[in-house]
Amino acid sequence: MLLLTHPLSLLSLLSLLTLSPLLSTSLSTATPTPNYLKLPLLLLPSSSSPSLCSLNHHRLKNKTTANLPLSSGASTGSGQYFTALLLGSPPQPLFLIADTASDLVWVKCSACRNCSSSSAHNPNSTFFPRHSSSFSPHHCFDSACQLVPHPNRSHCNRTRLHSPCRYDYSYADGSDTTGFFSRETTAFNTSSGAQVKHEGLAFGCAFTVSGPSLTGPSFNGAHGVLGLGRGPISLPSQLGGRFGNKFSYCLMDYTLSPTPTSYLLIGGGNVTGAGKKPMKYTPLLINPLSPTFYYIAIESVYVGGVKLRINPLVWALDESGNGGTVVDSGTTLTFLADPGYRKILTAFKQRVKLPQPAEPTLGFDLCVNVSGVSRPSLPRLSFKLFGGSAFAPPPRNYFVDTADGVKCLALQPVSSPSGFSVIGNLMQQGFLFEFDRDRSRLGFSRHGCAVL
């Protein structure tokens, strides 16, 4: 899920980063604190079966550890991964989309005053700040209010005790959330059964939510977004001082039944562990004009082992902040700069020896009929990355079932010259990804998921 950013100077970025201590918080547990936080990415119940055609496809405009379970939202028809947290005092359970391409942690809030306890804990309900004794909006003149994008001070009064920090947070498809930037006590149920309590989480209490990403099928079952981006208000930034400035996850294949549990690990040391195959690494690039995103550099692309003749500038991040490639857990499909996409599409069409389906599938440029073919032969796609590593996912990560006996190439073009490519969560499935923010590098391994 992509935040709609506005140009920031490097000085503005540095000023935001220097304010991050303002969000410093404390953690406590009922048992000795682990050196990581491991959270499950949870599955949410749904009455409908997953259908890729119903997924929301983003259209791009121009020193300890925590381990959290991640669950695929595919059962809700969303293609998103959710994690659970407990917010407030007493705690209210909520499910948030884990999103590496945005910073703000926010939940849908209700101004209800006299809601019954049963409605407050209904899985489909929002967060009820009036039911929490620890809820506290930031004042509009608090230094922390400078950290949230587009703070709205039109109603701000320095002399009034209750003059909350108002925010307006937008995403690339025009979706938007507004509300109060606030503080709250939160807790995470870790995979070991321990509960880690976090005092003073800075988050958005959203009273208005609009747009396709936040109200359409991709948001079914979610109460908000868990921002995992590089900015000072993201969850990794807020927990970095306690758990180390890194996080990892492995997104398991949502088509398997039952779907294996995925995990989000905040902190930690060598996540692949002793005796495991080492991770491959590629540098994380910094784009001062879009400081939220985790950029990587593609050097070349291979289909079926053959290097494609694509100008390297197609994948480059230019001096104006345009282009480049972002790794995004909150976008389902993979989007590629149009000149590169066309070469890749042509290469697949030349190498795939299966018939086309009788009916075209809207939204996809290449589909094949695999009826009666138990193990269809599909070419391998591989990205050579800066630093010498290669990311080579299996065909099931980019050829997906859209109907009985039909598989489609789950890539989409980015036509805007100012747009950037996105490696979505389908392409990431089955790989352990480590976002090492201190060393500014992305690690990945095909053999590391078992350690989470």
C-alpha positions as CSV (number, residue, x, y, z in Angstrom):
1,M,0.0,0.0,0.0
2,L,1.7,3.1,-1.2
3,L,1.7,6.5,0.6
4,L,1.3,9.5,-1.6
5,T,4.3,11.5,-0.7
6,H,5.1,15.0,-1.5
7,P,8.7,16.3,-2.3
8,L,10.8,16.7,0.9
9,S,14.2,18.3,0.9
10,L,17.1,16.3,2.6
11,L,17.1,18.9,5.3
12,S,13.4,18.2,6.0
13,L,14.1,14.5,6.1
14,L,16.9,15.0,8.6
15,S,14.7,17.3,10.8
16,L,12.1,14.5,10.9
17,L,14.6,11.9,11.9
18,T,16.0,14.1,14.7
19,L,12.5,14.3,16.2
20,S,12.1,10.5,16.5
21,P,13.2,10.5,20.1
22,L,10.1,12.4,20.9
23,L,8.2,9.1,20.3
24,S,10.4,7.1,22.6
25,T,8.4,4.6,24.6
26,S,8.8,1.7,27.0
27,L,8.0,-2.0,26.9
28,S,7.3,-4.5,29.6
29,T,6.4,-8.2,29.7
30,A,5.0,-10.5,32.3
31,T,8.0,-12.7,31.6
32,P,11.7,-11.8,30.8
33,T,11.7,-9.6,27.7
34,P,12.9,-11.6,24.6
35,N,15.5,-10.1,22.3
36,Y,13.0,-10.0,19.5
37,L,9.3,-9.6,19.0
38,K,7.7,-12.4,16.9
39,L,4.1,-11.7,15.8
40,P,1.9,-14.0,13.7
41,L,0.4,-12.6,10.5
42,L,-3.1,-13.8,11.1
43,L,-5.8,-15.3,8.8
44,L,-9.2,-13.7,9.1
45,P,-12.4,-15.7,8.5
46,S,-14.4,-15.1,5.3
47,S,-17.5,-16.4,3.7
48,S,-16.0,-16.1,0.3
49,S,-13.3,-18.0,-1.5
50,P,-10.2,-16.0,-2.6
51,S,-10.3,-14.7,-6.2
52,L,-7.3,-12.9,-7.6
53,C,-9.6,-11.0,-9.9
54,S,-11.2,-9.3,-6.9
55,L,-7.9,-8.1,-5.4
56,N,-7.2,-4.4,-5.2
57,H,-4.5,-3.6,-7.7
58,H,-2.7,-0.4,-6.9
59,R,-2.4,2.0,-9.8
60,L,0.8,4.0,-9.3
61,K,0.7,7.8,-9.6
62,N,3.5,9.7,-10.7
63,K,18.8,-4.4,20.5
64,T,16.3,-7.1,21.1
65,T,13.8,-8.5,18.6
66,A,10.0,-8.8,18.3
67,N,8.3,-11.6,16.3
68,L,4.6,-11.1,15.2
69,P,2.4,-13.6,13.4
70,L,1.3,-12.4,9.9
71,S,-1.8,-13.8,8.3
72,S,-2.8,-13.8,4.7
73,G,-5.9,-11.8,3.9
74,A,-6.5,-13.8,0.8
75,S,-9.5,-15.5,2.5
76,T,-11.1,-12.1,2.6
77,G,-10.5,-11.5,-1.1
78,S,-7.8,-8.9,-0.3
79,G,-4.4,-10.4,-0.8
80,Q,-3.2,-8.6,2.3
81,Y,-1.4,-9.8,5.4
82,F,-2.7,-8.9,8.8
83,T,-1.2,-8.7,12.3
84,A,-3.1,-8.3,15.6
85,L,-2.5,-5.9,18.4
86,L,-4.3,-5.0,21.6
87,L,-4.9,-1.2,22.0
88,G,-6.0,0.7,25.0
89,S,-6.8,0.2,28.7
90,P,-8.6,-2.2,28.9
91,P,-7.2,-3.7,25.7
92,Q,-9.3,-3.8,22.5
93,P,-8.3,-6.4,19.9
94,L,-7.6,-5.0,16.4
95,F,-6.3,-6.4,13.0
96,L,-4.0,-4.2,10.9
97,I,-2.6,-4.6,7.4
98,A,1.2,-4.9,7.6
99,D,2.5,-2.3,5.1
100,T,6.2,-1.6,4.4
101,A,5.3,1.3,2.1
102,S,3.7,3.6,4.6
103,D,4.7,5.0,8.0
104,L,1.6,5.8,10.0
105,V,0.2,3.3,12.4
106,W,-3.5,4.0,12.4
107,V,-6.8,2.5,13.3
108,K,-10.4,3.3,12.6
109,C,-11.9,5.1,15.6
110,S,-15.4,5.6,16.9
111,A,-16.6,8.6,18.9
112,C,-19.2,6.5,20.5
113,R,-19.8,7.4,24.2
114,N,-22.1,4.7,25.6
115,C,-21.3,1.6,23.5
116,S,-21.8,-1.7,25.2
117,S,-18.8,-3.8,26.0
118,S,-20.0,-6.4,23.5
119,S,-20.0,-4.0,20.7
120,A,-16.6,-2.6,21.6
121,H,-15.1,-6.1,21.2
122,N,-17.0,-7.1,18.1
123,P,-14.5,-8.3,15.5
124,N,-16.0,-5.9,13.0
125,S,-16.0,-2.9,15.3
126,T,-13.5,0.0,15.4
127,F,-11.3,1.3,18.3
128,F,-13.3,3.1,21.0
129,P,-11.0,5.7,22.5
130,R,-13.6,6.7,25.1
131,H,-13.4,3.2,26.5
132,S,-9.7,3.5,27.2
133,S,-8.2,5.2,30.3
134,S,-4.8,5.6,28.6
135,F,-5.8,7.3,25.3
136,S,-4.3,10.7,24.8
137,P,-4.3,12.8,21.6
138,H,-1.1,14.8,21.0
139,H,-1.7,18.5,21.4
140,C,-1.5,20.4,18.1
141,F,1.6,22.3,19.3
142,D,3.4,19.2,20.6
143,S,6.7,18.7,18.8
144,A,5.5,15.2,17.9
145,C,2.7,16.7,15.8
146,Q,5.4,17.8,13.4
147,L,6.1,14.2,12.5
148,V,2.8,13.4,11.0
149,P,2.3,14.4,7.3
150,H,0.2,17.5,6.7
151,P,-0.8,18.3,10.4
152,N,-3.9,20.4,10.3
153,R,-3.6,23.4,12.6
154,S,-6.5,25.4,11.4
155,H,-8.4,24.6,14.6
156,C,-5.3,24.8,16.8
157,N,-5.3,26.9,20.0
158,R,-2.1,27.0,22.1
159,T,-4.0,28.0,25.2
160,R,-6.6,25.3,25.0
161,L,-5.9,22.1,26.9
162,H,-7.9,20.0,24.4
163,S,-6.7,21.1,21.0
164,P,-5.6,17.8,19.4
165,C,-3.1,17.2,16.6
166,R,-5.1,16.6,13.4
167,Y,-3.6,14.7,10.5
168,D,-4.4,14.0,6.9
169,Y,-2.7,10.9,5.4
170,S,-3.0,10.0,1.7
171,Y,-2.1,6.9,-0.4
172,A,-1.2,6.6,-4.0
173,D,-4.6,5.7,-5.3
174,G,-6.2,8.7,-3.6
175,S,-7.3,6.8,-0.5
176,D,-7.2,9.0,2.6
177,T,-7.5,8.9,6.4
178,T,-7.9,11.9,8.7
179,G,-8.1,12.0,12.5
180,F,-6.1,12.7,15.7
181,F,-2.4,11.8,16.1
182,S,-2.5,10.2,19.5
183,R,-0.7,8.2,22.2
184,E,-1.9,4.9,23.5
185,T,-0.9,1.8,25.4
186,T,-0.7,-1.3,23.2
187,A,0.3,-5.0,23.6
188,F,1.3,-7.7,21.3
189,N,0.7,-11.4,21.7
190,T,3.9,-13.1,20.6
191,S,4.3,-16.5,19.1
192,S,5.7,-17.8,22.4
193,G,2.5,-16.9,24.3
194,A,4.1,-13.9,26.0
195,Q,2.4,-10.5,25.9
196,V,4.7,-7.6,25.3
197,K,3.2,-4.3,26.5
198,H,4.2,-1.0,24.8
199,E,3.6,2.3,26.5
200,G,2.9,5.4,24.5
201,L,2.5,4.1,20.9
202,A,2.1,7.1,18.6
203,F,-0.7,6.3,16.2
204,G,-3.5,7.9,14.1
205,C,-7.0,7.6,15.5
206,A,-8.9,7.9,12.2
207,F,-12.4,9.3,12.2
208,T,-12.8,9.5,8.4
209,V,-11.5,6.9,5.9
210,S,-12.1,7.1,2.1
211,G,-10.9,5.7,-1.1
212,P,-10.7,2.3,-2.8
213,S,-7.6,0.9,-0.9
214,L,-9.2,1.7,2.5
215,T,-12.9,0.9,1.9
216,G,-12.8,-1.7,-1.0
217,P,-12.2,-5.4,-1.0
218,S,-8.5,-5.0,-0.1
219,F,-9.5,-3.7,3.3
220,N,-12.1,-6.3,4.3
221,G,-11.5,-7.4,7.9
222,A,-8.9,-4.7,8.6
223,H,-9.2,-2.1,11.3
224,G,-6.3,0.0,10.1
225,V,-2.7,-0.1,8.9
226,L,0.5,-1.1,10.6
227,G,3.1,1.2,9.0
228,L,6.5,-0.5,8.6
229,G,8.2,2.2,6.5
230,R,11.4,4.1,7.1
231,G,10.0,7.3,8.6
232,P,10.1,8.2,12.4
233,I,6.4,7.4,13.1
234,S,6.5,3.8,11.7
235,L,6.3,0.9,14.1
236,P,10.0,-0.3,13.5
237,S,11.2,3.3,14.1
238,Q,9.2,3.5,17.4
239,L,10.4,0.1,18.6
240,G,13.9,0.4,17.1
241,G,15.6,1.6,20.3
242,R,14.3,-1.5,22.2
243,F,14.5,-4.3,19.7
244,G,17.2,-3.2,17.2
245,N,16.6,-1.3,14.1
246,K,15.6,-4.1,11.8
247,F,12.6,-6.4,11.1
248,S,12.0,-9.5,9.1
249,Y,9.0,-11.5,7.7
250,C,8.2,-14.5,5.6
251,L,4.9,-14.4,3.7
252,M,3.6,-17.9,3.2
253,D,1.7,-19.1,0.1
254,Y,-2.0,-18.1,0.7
255,T,-3.2,-20.7,-1.8
256,L,-2.2,-23.6,0.4
257,S,-4.8,-25.2,2.6
258,P,-4.6,-24.8,5.5
259,T,-2.5,-21.7,5.0
260,P,0.8,-21.8,6.9
261,T,1.2,-19.1,9.5
262,S,3.5,-16.2,8.4
263,Y,5.5,-14.2,10.9
264,L,6.7,-10.6,11.4
265,L,9.9,-10.5,13.5
266,I,10.9,-7.2,14.9
267,G,14.6,-7.1,16.0
268,G,16.8,-10.1,16.3
269,G,20.3,-11.2,15.2
270,N,21.1,-13.7,12.5
271,V,17.6,-14.7,11.6
272,T,18.7,-17.5,9.3
273,G,20.5,-19.2,12.2
274,A,23.6,-21.3,12.4
275,G,24.0,-24.0,9.8
276,K,21.5,-22.3,7.4
277,K,22.2,-21.0,4.0
278,P,23.4,-17.4,4.3
279,M,21.1,-14.6,3.2
280,K,21.7,-12.6,0.0
281,Y,21.9,-8.9,0.4
282,T,21.3,-5.8,-1.7
283,P,21.6,-2.2,-0.6
284,L,18.5,-0.2,0.4
285,L,18.6,3.1,-1.4
286,I,17.4,6.4,0.1
287,N,15.2,8.7,-1.9
288,P,15.0,12.0,-0.1
289,L,11.8,12.8,-2.0
290,S,10.1,9.6,-0.9
291,P,11.8,8.8,2.5
292,T,9.2,6.3,3.5
293,F,10.0,3.6,0.9
294,Y,12.4,0.7,0.8
295,Y,14.1,1.1,-2.6
296,I,16.3,-1.5,-4.2
297,A,18.2,-1.3,-7.5
298,I,17.5,-3.8,-10.4
299,E,20.5,-4.2,-12.7
300,S,19.0,-6.7,-15.2
301,V,16.2,-9.1,-15.7
302,Y,16.3,-12.7,-17.0
303,V,13.4,-14.9,-18.4
304,G,14.1,-18.6,-18.9
305,G,17.8,-17.9,-18.1
306,V,18.2,-15.4,-20.9
307,K,19.2,-11.8,-20.1
308,L,16.7,-9.4,-21.6
309,R,18.0,-6.3,-23.5
310,I,16.5,-3.6,-21.3
311,N,18.2,-0.3,-20.8
312,P,19.4,-0.1,-17.2
313,L,18.0,3.4,-16.9
314,V,14.5,1.9,-17.0
315,W,15.0,0.7,-13.5
316,A,17.1,3.7,-12.2
317,L,16.2,6.1,-9.5
318,D,16.9,9.5,-11.0
319,E,18.0,12.8,-9.3
320,S,14.4,14.1,-9.3
321,G,13.3,11.1,-7.2
322,N,11.5,9.4,-10.0
323,G,11.7,5.7,-11.0
324,G,13.4,3.0,-8.9
325,T,11.9,-0.1,-7.4
326,V,10.1,-0.4,-4.0
327,V,9.6,-3.5,-2.0
328,D,6.0,-3.3,-0.7
329,S,4.2,-5.9,1.6
330,G,0.9,-4.0,1.2
331,T,0.6,-4.2,-2.6
332,T,-0.6,-7.5,-4.0
333,L,0.8,-7.7,-7.6
334,T,4.1,-6.6,-9.0
335,F,4.3,-3.4,-11.1
336,L,7.1,-2.8,-13.5
337,A,8.2,0.3,-15.4
338,D,6.5,0.0,-18.8
339,P,9.5,-0.4,-21.1
340,G,10.8,-3.2,-19.0
341,Y,7.4,-4.7,-18.6
342,R,6.9,-4.9,-22.4
343,K,10.2,-6.7,-22.9
344,I,9.4,-9.2,-20.1
345,L,5.9,-9.8,-21.4
346,T,7.2,-10.4,-24.9
347,A,9.8,-12.9,-23.5
348,F,7.2,-14.9,-21.7
349,K,4.9,-15.0,-24.7
350,Q,7.8,-16.4,-26.8
351,R,8.6,-19.0,-24.3
352,V,5.3,-20.2,-23.0
353,K,4.1,-23.1,-25.1
354,L,0.5,-23.5,-23.7
355,P,-2.7,-22.5,-25.4
356,Q,-4.6,-19.3,-24.5
357,P,-8.0,-19.7,-22.6
358,A,-11.1,-19.4,-24.7
359,E,-12.2,-16.3,-22.7
360,P,-9.7,-13.4,-22.0
361,T,-9.1,-12.4,-18.4
362,L,-9.6,-8.7,-17.8
363,G,-6.6,-7.0,-16.3
364,F,-4.0,-9.5,-17.4
365,D,-1.9,-9.4,-20.7
366,L,-0.9,-13.1,-20.7
367,C,-3.1,-16.0,-19.6
368,V,-2.7,-19.7,-20.4
369,N,-5.0,-22.7,-20.3
370,V,-3.5,-25.4,-18.1
371,S,-6.6,-27.7,-17.9
372,G,-5.4,-31.3,-17.8
373,V,-1.8,-30.2,-17.3
374,S,-0.6,-31.4,-13.8
375,R,2.7,-29.5,-13.8
376,P,2.8,-26.8,-16.5
377,S,6.2,-25.8,-17.7
378,L,6.6,-22.0,-17.1
379,P,9.8,-19.9,-17.6
380,R,11.7,-18.7,-14.6
381,L,11.8,-14.9,-13.9
382,S,14.9,-13.6,-12.2
383,F,16.1,-10.1,-11.1
384,K,19.8,-9.4,-10.8
385,L,20.2,-6.8,-8.1
386,F,22.8,-4.3,-7.2
387,G,25.5,-5.9,-5.1
388,G,25.6,-9.1,-7.1
389,S,22.6,-10.9,-5.6
390,A,19.8,-12.4,-7.7
391,F,16.1,-12.7,-6.7
392,A,14.6,-15.6,-8.5
393,P,11.1,-16.5,-7.3
394,P,9.3,-19.7,-8.5
395,P,6.7,-19.3,-11.2
396,R,3.8,-19.7,-8.7
397,N,4.8,-16.3,-7.4
398,Y,3.9,-14.6,-10.6
399,F,1.7,-17.0,-12.5
400,V,-1.5,-17.2,-10.5
401,D,-4.8,-19.0,-10.8
402,T,-7.6,-16.6,-11.9
403,A,-10.2,-19.3,-12.9
404,D,-10.4,-23.1,-13.1
405,G,-7.6,-24.2,-15.4
406,V,-6.4,-20.7,-16.1
407,K,-3.1,-19.1,-15.0
408,C,-2.2,-15.5,-15.7
409,L,1.0,-13.5,-15.5
410,A,0.6,-11.4,-12.4
411,L,2.6,-8.4,-13.5
412,Q,1.3,-5.0,-14.4
413,P,2.9,-2.0,-16.2
414,V,3.7,1.4,-14.7
415,S,3.1,3.8,-17.5
416,S,3.9,7.1,-15.9
417,P,7.5,8.3,-16.5
418,S,7.6,9.5,-12.9
419,G,6.3,6.2,-11.5
420,F,8.3,3.5,-9.8
421,S,8.3,-0.3,-10.0
422,V,6.9,-2.3,-7.0
423,I,7.7,-5.8,-5.9
424,G,4.4,-6.9,-4.4
425,N,3.6,-9.5,-1.7
426,L,2.7,-12.3,-4.2
427,M,6.2,-12.1,-5.6
428,Q,7.7,-12.1,-2.1
429,Q,5.9,-15.3,-0.9
430,G,8.1,-18.1,0.4
431,F,11.1,-15.9,1.0
432,L,12.5,-14.6,4.3
433,F,13.1,-10.8,4.0
434,E,15.2,-8.9,6.4
435,F,15.0,-5.1,6.4
436,D,18.2,-4.0,8.1
437,R,17.7,-0.3,8.6
438,D,21.1,0.4,10.4
439,R,23.1,-1.2,7.6
440,S,20.6,0.1,5.0
441,R,20.4,-3.3,3.3
442,L,17.7,-5.8,2.3
443,G,18.4,-9.5,3.0
444,F,16.4,-12.4,1.4
445,S,16.6,-16.1,1.5
446,R,14.6,-18.9,0.0
447,H,15.5,-21.2,2.8
448,G,14.9,-19.0,5.9
449,C,11.2,-19.2,6.5
450,A,11.4,-22.2,8.8
451,V,13.4,-20.2,11.4
452,L,10.5,-17.7,11.9
